[in-house]
């Protein structure tokens, strides 16, 4: 296996060293930190952000630091892994807590920031954490200014620099100046970007000779040089190092200096900035560094590297968080090619969709799901058998155990469960390593679509775990009356907007055949109309189609509007297994169909026997598991695969 820029699977493009924290960003914009009531959590800290930013842009990145042996440390480890960052240099410190950074956006110029970094894990980094073999695997290391503020992490970074040069690699310095992390300002001055300090300057001047690339803002260039005037600061840095110097200038872009510094500040490679609205400046420098490194290490010209850096910084400035807002390479290239009509890039739906779709938390290339989100059908069955409807929730727990028995920890298995009867089942689900869980929000049988609980669906979704996927069944036919279609479309659009706002995936289930003829283009026309509204669900759940032509039309429609769509799941509609087998086979030439979500075909017989008292728990589990496994084997056979 080779990485995106060539080399063996063990090779790395860049190792970043230093800060790794959990960022908690106030969600009430325009508010004092004192008045913030809720926070968004993400990975933070300059080196951690750069590791993620470069990984998203296609570099093989690694983070060398320490995290605590607690929930936040495990969150950092898991999220970095999801982003594709190599963790071989990530140490767990059992004695110290993971660092925290807490921030609010008070205005476009004020960002109150608190650092919780007293004796934190990453500042305990020491020389013994620097493995020469690990450093030798990389083409470059990034050291950061904050970690020169304390003796042990300073020694660790200097060792890494020495080893990198011995391995003929490159050393990159992100000056990353935070006065209060050098003990120069109070705890409440985390957003203070510059306090002159001879001690800091003298320390940084000893770092500069060992660098091949130095990047900093105007204030950071001043502190690194000890000068009070920008042009002289650049000349002083040049006298200490032959490194390429990149001067970040915010909305004005950047200037790259390779040789001697002339008396003209603009006498360098000028990378122009992008005219965007400033929403939150924190994290912009880390995104900038990520973009520059992608060009610099990728063999691009310095002009291209500067352009990519400025564009990445623009994305970060226009959004709230740090690492989650860094663009992917697909997103960056789309922006550079097409631009945006919005100064606030976070309002550009096309760019946001690419960002969303290319940063999903996990890859799910195929999915076999047991659908047990049925409410009305099980309620009717309980009434028919004179069984206590409260027992439905216990039956759904059995269904989860049956699905887990079949999945047996393998990838590609999931479930659909509902809130009404399936709350305990969701707790059981969380005990097993399933790939996916979908949760219905529709009022069963509603046409036009209605939500089962509050019609203000957006107010309910923040309570859901982040990995739970919203599922909405809509009985939609393209030949429906205009008034009915309008009502359904408005509901779906509102649901899509809510899903994106709170960061939850969305599955839209379309059943057209119950309310009109199902021709070879019926479902494709329905999808076309929904896409025309700007709705781009992560998944579609569709009924079996009568011909390969119907699937070809569906696949063409999805590819036209959303090449990043996860795919289509087949629904069952209580069809016998033989019909489902034929439906599976009909999709063999349609790669967009990624799996199935089938329910009553699998569990209904067991439900009837169990609710009637004819089956005990184990017999019900065994019956559901047997039917689910048989269906998974049928599906895998259509894809030329066998169960692992």
N, C-alpha and C positions, 0 to 999 in steps of 0.2 A: 504493500500500500504506500502511496506517496502523498505528501501534503500538497496544498494548493500551489505552493511555489517550488515544488520539487524537493527531493531528498527522501531519506528513509523515514519509516513510521516513527522511529525513535528521535528523529531530529526535531528541533524547535527553531522557530524564527526569532522569538523574543521571550525573554524572562523579565518580568517586572518585579520589583522588590519594594516592600514597605507597607504602607498603610492598607488595612482591610477592615472596614467597619460596616455596621448596619446603619443605614440612613433612614431616618424617620422624618418625612416631609409633611408639613401641615397642609391639609387639603382645602382649608378655607383661605382663598387667595385674597390679599389685601387686608390681612389680619395680623395683629401683633402676635408674637409667639405666646404671650400670656393668655390670649383669647382663643387659640386653636383648640378644637375639640376632637379632631380625628387626624390620623397620620397614614401616609402610604409608606410601606416598608420596601427597601431595596438594598442591593449591594452598594457600598460606597467606599471611599478612600481612593486617592489618586491612582496608585498602582493597580488596585483591583479593577477600577473603572477602565484603565487602559488595557488590562488583560482581556476584559470582556469586549471592549471596543475593537481591539485588533482581531480577536477571534471572529467577531461578526463580519469583519471585512476580509476574512479569508486567511489571516496569518495563523500559524501554529504558535499559540501563546501559552505561557505558564506564569503562575504567580508564586513568588517565594516570600512567605511570611508565616505568621502564627495566628491561629484563631483559638478561642476558648473551647473547652470541652463541655459545651452546653448548647441549648437550643439555637441561639443566634450563630454560634460557630458552625453548627451543623447546617443551618440555613445557608450560610456563605459557601460552605463546601458543596452542598447540593446544587445551589444556583450556578456556581461557577462551572460545575460539571455539566449542567444543562446547556450552558453557553458554549461548551466545547473547549474550556480552558483546561490545560494540563495541570494536575494537582500533585505531581510528584514532589514539588518543593513546598507544599502546604503542610505546616506542622501544627499539631494539636497541643496546646498548652493547658495542662490540667490544673495549673495554679492560678491562672488569670482569666478574666472575663474578656470577651470580644468587645472591641471599642464601639461606641455609639456616636452618631452625629444627628442632632435634632435641629430642624430648620423651619422657618416660616417665610413666605413671600409677602412682605409687608407692602412693597411697591416695586416698580421696575428698577429701583436704585437701592432698596433696603432689603437685606436678607438676614435677619437675626439668626444666629447660628451658635449652638452649644455643642462643644466637644466633650464627651465623656471618655477620657483617655488616661486617667490616673492608673498607672501600673497595668495598662491593658496588654493583651496578648501580643499584638504586633510590635509594640515597642520593646518587647523582651527578646526580639530577634538578636542572635549573637553569632560569632564567627563559626561556632560548631554547627550551625544550621546551614552553612554554605558548603555544599558537596562539590568538589572539583569536577567530578564526572558529570554531574547534573549541569553545571555551568558550561562545560565543554560541548554539550549537546546543542547549544543555542548559537545563533549568529549574532545576537546582540543582547545586552542587558540594559534595563532602564533603572537607574537609581533616582531617588527623589529627595528633595531638600530636607523635608521634615525628619527623615531618618538619619541625618547628620547632626541632629540636635542633642542626641544622647550617646554616651560612649559606646555601649554595646552594639546598638544597631548601626552606628557609624562604622565601627570596626567590621561588622558583617558586610556592609556595602563596599567598603574599601577592599576587602578580600575578594568580593565578587568582581570588582573592577579589575583587579590584578589578574585574576584567573581568566577573565574574558580576554584580556590583551594577550596573555600567554597562549590562548587558544586561537589567536588571530581574529577575534571577533570585534564588534563595535560596542562602545559604551555611550549610552545616551543619558543625559542629565535633564530631568524635569525639575526646574528650580523650586517649584511648588512651595512658595513662601507663605507660611501662616504665622504671623507674629506671636499669637498667644500660645502656639505649640512650641515656641522657643522661650516661653516664659516672659514675654515682653508686654503682655496685655492681660486684662482680667478675663475671667471665665465668660463674661457676657459680651466679649469683644471678638467672638469667633469670626465675624464677617470683616474685621479690619484687615485690609490687604497690605498695608505698608507702615512699618515703623523702622526708621533708620537705626542700625546697630552695627558698630564697628566690630563687635565680637562675632556676629553672624557673618559679616562680610569677610572677615579674615578666615573664618572656617571654610566658607564656600570657595574662596580664592585658592585654597589648597586642593580643592576637588577638581577645579577646572582643567588643570594640565592633563588629567587622565581621561578626558572626554573626547568623543568623536562627533557628537551632536549635542548642542545645548539649546534648550527651548525655554523661553520665559516671556512674561508680560513686561511692559516697560518698568513697572515697579520691581519685578523680580530681577531684571537686568541691573537695576540700580543696586539692589541689595547684594547681588552676587559680585559686583565690582567694587562696592564701597564708594562709588561716585554719586554726585548729586545732580549730574547733568547727563542726559541720555546718550548723546553722541560720544562723550568722553567715556561713559560706562562701556559702550561697545568696543572702543579702542583699548580700554584696559583689559577687557575679557580677551580680545584678540592677542594682546601681548602675553597672555598666560596660556593660550591654547590655540592650536590650528583648527579646532573643531568648526564644523558648519554651525553657524549661529542663526537661530530663528527667533525673530522678534514678533511676538503676538501683539496686535493692535486693536483687538475687539472688532467693532463693526468696520474698521478700516482695513481689515485683513491682516496681512503679515508681510514681513520683509526677510528674505533669506540672504545671509552674507557668507560667502565662501572664502574670499581672499582678504586682502587688506581693507580696513575700514577707512573710507575717504571722509572728507568734510561734509559730504552730502548724505544726509540720513537716508534718502531714497535711492542711493546708489547701491542697489542690490536687486535680487529677484523679487519683484513686488507681486504678491498674491492678493488680489482684490477680494474684499469681503462681499457678503451677500446681504442685500437690504431686507432684513427681517425684523419682526417685533421682538423686543427683549422681554422674555417672560421670567426666566431665572438664569442668571449667569453661572451659577455653580454647576460644575461638570462640563462646562464648555471647553475648558483647557484640556481635559482628559480626552474628550471626543476629538479635539484638534490634534492632539498628539497621536491618537489612533490613526486618523486619516493620513497624517504626515508619514508615520512609520509604514503604513501600507504602501505608499508610493516609494519611499526611500529604500526600504528593504526589498521592494518588488522590482527594483531596477528602473523605475520611472524617472523622468526628469524632475529636477527640483521645482520647476514651475508646476508640473502636474501634482507633485506631492503637496505643494502649497495650496493648490486649488482644492484638492481632496480634503486637506486639513481644514480650510476655511468652511467648506460645505458641511463637514461633520460638526464643526463648532456651531454653525448656524442651526442645525437640527437641535442640538442640546440647549441652546439659548432659548429656542422657541417652545420648549417643553418643560415640564415640571421637574422630573427626577434627573438622576445622573446616569448611571449605567443603563437603565432600561430604555433611555431615549437615544442611545448611540445608534446610528443607522447601520443596517446591513449593507453588504456590497451591492446587492440588487437595488435596494432603496437609493443608495448614493448615486448609482449610475442612472437610474430613472430621473432623479432630480437634476443631475447635470445635463441630461439630454432634453428634458421637457420643462424644467423650471417649475414654478408654481404661481398661480394667480393670487396666492395668499401671502401677505407678509407674515402672518402667524401660521407657520407651517403645520402646527397641530390641528389647524382647521381644514387642511387639504385632505379630502376623503380618499383620493387616489393614493397619495403617498402614505397616509395612515394605514390604508389596507395592506399595502406592501410591507410596511413595518410590522403590522400585526401578524400577517401570515408568515413572515420569514423569521419571527422570533417566538413562535409557539413554544410552549414549555416542553413538549415531547413530540417525537415522531411516532405516528401510528399508521404504518403503511398498509395494514389490513386489520379488520375488526370483526369478530364474531361475538354478538351480544345477545344475551338472554333478556328479552323485554318482559319485565314484570311490573310495569307501571300502570297496569289496568286497574281501574277503579269501578266503573259502572258494571262491567262484566262480572267481576267477582262479587260485587254487592248483589247483583241479580241472582247469581248462583247461590249465595248464602241464603237469600230470601226463599229461593226455590226449595232448598234443603232444610229450611227452618233452623239454620245454624246461626250462632251469634256472630254478627258482622265484625265484632271486635277481634275475632280469630283470624281475620284476613291478614292482620299485621304479623301474626305468628307464622302464617303460611309463607309470607314473603321472606322471612328470615330463613326458612327452610330452602326456598328457592336460591337464595344467595349461597348457602352452604353447598347446594347441588352444583351451581355454576363454578364455585371455587374448586370443587372436587374435579371437575372436568378441566378447568384451566390449569390447575396444579402448578401455579407460579409461572407458566409460560406466557410469552408476550402475545398480544393480539386478542385478548378476551375482555369482554365488558358486560355491562348491564344497563337496563333502564329501570329506574325505581322512582316512585312518587312520594311526595311529602305527606299526602293524606293518610295512607295506610302503610307507608314504607319507611317511616323514620327509624324504627329499630333495625330494619333491614339495611339501611344506609350505615348504621353503626357497625353492623356485622360486615358489610362490604369493606369498610375501612380497615378491617383486620387482615385483609387479603391483598396480594399484589396484583390487582386488576389493572388493565391499561386505561380503562375509560368508564365513566358513569354519566348517563344522561338523565335529566329530570324534566318531566312534563310541566308545562305551565297552562295548557289549554283547559277550558271547561269541557269535559268529555261530551262529544256530540254536537258542540256549538257550531252554528253556521248562520250568520257570520261568526268568525272566531271571537271568542271571549276568553279572558283569563279566569282560572278557577278561583283564585283568591282576589286580592285587590287588583283593580284595573290599572293602578299605578305600579306597574310591575317593576320599574326601576328602583323603587324604595325597598323591595324585598330581596333583590339579587345580592346586595353587599353582604348579606348574612351567609351566602352560599360559599362553601370551600372553593378555592380558585380553580381546582381541576374539574369541578362539576360542570357539565355541558347543558345549556338550556335546550329543551326540546319542545317544539310547538307543532301540533298536528292541525293542518288547515285543509278542510274539504273545499278545494279550489279547482274550478274548471275554467279554462279560457273562454268558454262560451256562456259563462254565467251572466246574468243581467248586470249592467254597468254599476248600479247602486250597490249591489251585493259585493261586486269586485272591489269597489272603492272602500267599503267598510273593511273588507279583509286586508286590503293592501295597507290601509292606514294602521291597522293593528300590527301587521308584520313590520312595517317601517319603524313604528315606535319601539317594538321589541328589539329590532336590530340595533337601533341607536342606544337603547338601554344596555344591551349586551356589550357593545363596544365601550360605553362609558365606564362600566364597572369591570371590564376585562374578563368577560366570561365567553366561552365558545358557544356557538349557536348551531343547532340542527333544526332545519325546517322540514317537516314531513308533509308531503303533498299527496292527497288521495283524490284523484279526479274521476276514477271509474264509477264511483257510487252516485254521481250526479250528472252523468252524461256519457256519451259514447267515448271509448278510449281508442283513438286511432293512432297511427304511427307517428303523428306529430303533436298529439294533444299535450303530453307532459312537457315536451320541449317548448311549446308555445306558452305554457303556464310559467315555466322557468324564465323564459325571455321577458315576460311581463313583470316578473318580480325583480329580475336583474335591472330592468329599466328604471326601477324606483331607487336604485343605488344600494339595494340589499344584497350582500354577499355573505351568505352563511358559510360556516366552516364545513358543514356536512349537509347533504340532502338525504332524506329517507323517502324512497319511492316504491310504488307497487310494481310487481313484475310486469314486463312489457310483452306484447304479443309477437314481436318480430325483432330481428337484429337491426332493421332499419330504424325502429323506434329508439333503440339504445344508441345508435349512431347519431341520431338527431339530438338526443340529450347530451351526449358527450361533446358534440360540436358546440352546442349552446354554452355549456359550462366552460369549455376551453376558450371560447370567444370572450367571455365576460370575466372569468376568474381562473387563470391558470394555476393559482395557488390553492384552489378549493381542495380540501382533504379528500373528498370523494362522495360516492353514493353508497348508502346502505339499503338493502332490500328489506321490505316489510313482509309480514306473513299473512295477515288477515284470516287467521284460523284455517289456512289451507292445509289439506293433508300433505304428508311428507312427499308423496309422489309428485304433486303439483309443484312443491317447492324445489324438488330436484330438477324438474323441467325448467323452472324459472331461473335457477342457478346456472344451468347449462346454457341458457339463452344469453347470459352475460359474459360468456367465455371470451368473446371478441370485443368486450367493452372494458378496458383497463380502468375506467373511471369508477366502476363498481368495485368497492373495496371490501365488501362483506355484507353481513345481514344483521338485523335486529328483529328477532322472531319471538313471539310469546306464547299465545294460546296453543299453537301446535305442539309446544314442548311441555307446558305445565298444566293445561286445563284438565286432563284426565286425573292427574295427581291431586289437583285442587278439589275436584268433585269427590274423589275417594276419601281424601283427608277430612274435608269438611263434613262428610257424611259419617265419619267415624269408622270407615272400612280400612283405612291405611293408617299405620302409626307414623311417627316422624321419620324414622329411618327408611321405611318403605316409600314414603313420598319423596324423600331426597333421592333415593336410588332410581325411582321412576323418572324424575325430572333429569337427573344426570345422564341416564341411558339415552333419553330422547335428544338431549342437547348435544351429547357426544356424537350421536348418529348424524345429526344435522351438520355439525362441524366437519365431520369426515366427508359428508356429501359435498360441502362447500370446498374443502381442500382438494378434493378429487377433481373438481372443475378447473382448478388452478394448477393441476399437475403436481400437487403436493400431498404429503401424508402427515398425519399428526406426529409431532416430535416425541 
